[in-house]
Amino acid sequence: MICVYVKNSSKTSDIIENKLKNLCIRFARIPEEQGETGIIRPSITEGGKSYSTRESIFEYLDLLEIEMTQMREISGDACYINPKTGKVC
């Protein structure tokens, strides 16, 4: 599960959340009032890894976008139009 530790009134936090929403990726939003103390905000954790610098966060988001695009390209609908007959499977 992707956890996004947001900082109140933060443009960077808003950008992160919007990027994930635009990618249609489910994530847990953890505001300042919740979660562990001492966590750098904004930051992202996923799969035991943490991204807390602006550079690492946006690098992670860029790689995630590439991965999601590739997954969606190969996992498309298995139906096709037969070019010889014009029939849809």
CYANA upper distance limits for C-alpha pairs under 8 A (distance plus 0.5 A):
  1 MET  CA     26 ARG  CA      8.34
  1 MET  CA     27 PHE  CA      6.86
  1 MET  CA     28 ALA  CA      7.78
  1 MET  CA     46 GLU  CA      6.45
  1 MET  CA     47 GLY  CA      7.62
  2 ILE  CA     26 ARG  CA      7.87
  2 ILE  CA     27 PHE  CA      5.37
  2 ILE  CA     28 ALA  CA      6.71
  2 ILE  CA     44 ILE  CA      7.43
  2 ILE  CA     45 THR  CA      6.39
  2 ILE  CA     46 GLU  CA      5.19
  2 ILE  CA     47 GLY  CA      8.16
  3 CYS  CA     27 PHE  CA      6.22
  3 CYS  CA     28 ALA  CA      5.20
  3 CYS  CA     29 ARG  CA      6.62
  3 CYS  CA     30 ILE  CA      7.47
  3 CYS  CA     44 ILE  CA      6.11
  3 CYS  CA     45 THR  CA      5.73
  3 CYS  CA     46 GLU  CA      6.92
  4 VAL  CA     17 GLU  CA      8.25
  4 VAL  CA     27 PHE  CA      7.45
  4 VAL  CA     28 ALA  CA      6.55
  4 VAL  CA     29 ARG  CA      5.53
  4 VAL  CA     30 ILE  CA      6.42
  4 VAL  CA     42 PRO  CA      7.72
  4 VAL  CA     43 SER  CA      6.45
  4 VAL  CA     44 ILE  CA      5.15
  4 VAL  CA     45 THR  CA      7.21
  5 TYR  CA     29 ARG  CA      6.79
  5 TYR  CA     30 ILE  CA      5.29
  5 TYR  CA     31 PRO  CA      6.52
  5 TYR  CA     32 GLU  CA      7.80
  5 TYR  CA     39 ILE  CA      8.29
  5 TYR  CA     40 ILE  CA      8.29
  5 TYR  CA     41 ARG  CA      6.16
  5 TYR  CA     42 PRO  CA      5.81
  5 TYR  CA     43 SER  CA      5.71
  5 TYR  CA     44 ILE  CA      6.66
  6 VAL  CA     10 SER  CA      8.19
  6 VAL  CA     13 SER  CA      5.78
  6 VAL  CA     29 ARG  CA      7.49
  6 VAL  CA     30 ILE  CA      6.59
  6 VAL  CA     31 PRO  CA      5.63
  6 VAL  CA     32 GLU  CA      6.95
  6 VAL  CA     41 ARG  CA      6.06
  6 VAL  CA     42 PRO  CA      5.16
  6 VAL  CA     43 SER  CA      7.37
  7 LYS  CA     13 SER  CA      6.72
  7 LYS  CA     31 PRO  CA      6.94
  7 LYS  CA     32 GLU  CA      6.36
  7 LYS  CA     41 ARG  CA      5.85
  7 LYS  CA     42 PRO  CA      5.98
  8 ASN  CA     13 SER  CA      8.38
  8 ASN  CA     31 PRO  CA      7.61
  8 ASN  CA     32 GLU  CA      7.25
  9 SER  CA     13 SER  CA      8.49
 10 SER  CA     14 ASP  CA      6.89
 11 LYS  CA     15 ILE  CA      6.64
 12 THR  CA     16 ILE  CA      6.69
 12 THR  CA     42 PRO  CA      7.64
 13 SER  CA     17 GLU  CA      6.77
 13 SER  CA     42 PRO  CA      6.24
 14 ASP  CA     18 ASN  CA      6.58
 15 ILE  CA     19 LYS  CA      6.54
 16 ILE  CA     20 LEU  CA      6.88
 16 ILE  CA     61 LEU  CA      8.47
 17 GLU  CA     21 LYS  CA      6.64
 18 ASN  CA     22 ASN  CA      6.49
 19 LYS  CA     23 LEU  CA      6.78
 19 LYS  CA     61 LEU  CA      8.14
 20 LEU  CA     24 CYS  CA      6.73
 20 LEU  CA     25 ILE  CA      5.91
 20 LEU  CA     26 ARG  CA      7.98
 20 LEU  CA     27 PHE  CA      8.18
 20 LEU  CA     61 LEU  CA      8.42
 21 LYS  CA     25 ILE  CA      6.48
 21 LYS  CA     26 ARG  CA      8.09
 23 LEU  CA     65 GLU  CA      7.40
 23 LEU  CA     68 MET  CA      8.12
 30 ILE  CA     34 GLN  CA      6.48
 30 ILE  CA     35 GLY  CA      6.87
 31 PRO  CA     35 GLY  CA      7.99
 32 GLU  CA     41 ARG  CA      8.46
 39 ILE  CA     43 SER  CA      8.46
 40 ILE  CA     52 SER  CA      6.83
 41 ARG  CA     52 SER  CA      7.64
 42 PRO  CA     52 SER  CA      7.15
 43 SER  CA     50 SER  CA      7.69
 43 SER  CA     51 TYR  CA      6.07
 43 SER  CA     52 SER  CA      4.87
 43 SER  CA     53 THR  CA      7.79
 43 SER  CA     57 ILE  CA      7.45
 44 ILE  CA     50 SER  CA      6.23
 44 ILE  CA     51 TYR  CA      5.63
 44 ILE  CA     52 SER  CA      6.99
 44 ILE  CA     57 ILE  CA      7.37
 45 THR  CA     49 LYS  CA      6.01
 45 THR  CA     50 SER  CA      4.80
 45 THR  CA     51 TYR  CA      6.73
 46 GLU  CA     50 SER  CA      7.06
 51 TYR  CA     56 SER  CA      5.99
 51 TYR  CA     57 ILE  CA      5.76
 51 TYR  CA     60 TYR  CA      8.07
 52 SER  CA     56 SER  CA      7.12
 52 SER  CA     57 ILE  CA      6.81
 53 THR  CA     57 ILE  CA      6.57
 54 ARG  CA     58 PHE  CA      6.74
 55 GLU  CA     59 GLU  CA      6.55
 56 SER  CA     60 TYR  CA      6.51
 57 ILE  CA     61 LEU  CA      6.73
 58 PHE  CA     62 ASP  CA      6.53
 59 GLU  CA     63 LEU  CA      6.73
 60 TYR  CA     64 LEU  CA      6.54
 61 LEU  CA     65 GLU  CA      6.62
 62 ASP  CA     66 ILE  CA      6.87
 63 LEU  CA     67 GLU  CA      6.65
 64 LEU  CA     68 MET  CA      6.56
 65 GLU  CA     69 THR  CA      6.60
 66 ILE  CA     70 GLN  CA      6.74
 67 GLU  CA     71 MET  CA      6.66
 68 MET  CA     72 ARG  CA      6.57
 69 THR  CA     73 GLU  CA      6.65
 70 GLN  CA     74 ILE  CA      6.96
 71 MET  CA     75 SER  CA      6.45
 72 ARG  CA     76 GLY  CA      6.52
 79 CYS  CA     88 VAL  CA      7.45
 79 CYS  CA     89 CYS  CA      5.94
 80 TYR  CA     88 VAL  CA      6.28
 80 TYR  CA     89 CYS  CA      6.35
 81 ILE  CA     86 GLY  CA      6.27
 81 ILE  CA     87 LYS  CA      6.14
 81 ILE  CA     88 VAL  CA      5.03
 81 ILE  CA     89 CYS  CA      7.05
 82 ASN  CA     86 GLY  CA      5.59
 82 ASN  CA     87 LYS  CA      5.98
 82 ASN  CA     88 VAL  CA      6.84
 82 ASN  CA     89 CYS  CA      7.96
 83 PRO  CA     87 LYS  CA      8.40
